[in-house]
């Protein structure tokens, strides 16, 4: 069964992961989003109670 011989598959696996970690991964990690979300401050929250006038 040629599928069980690890020689070509192991080399291909190691080579592909080396390319991925050396070239692709740093490019992906350098990506930044143009507008980072900011958390709303707690002081801006309204303290008014909602009035359910229709009940």
Buried (B, 14 or more C-beta within 10 A) or exposed (E): EEEEEEEEEEEEEEEEEEEEEEEEEEEEEEEEEEEEEEEEEEEEEEEEEEEEEEE
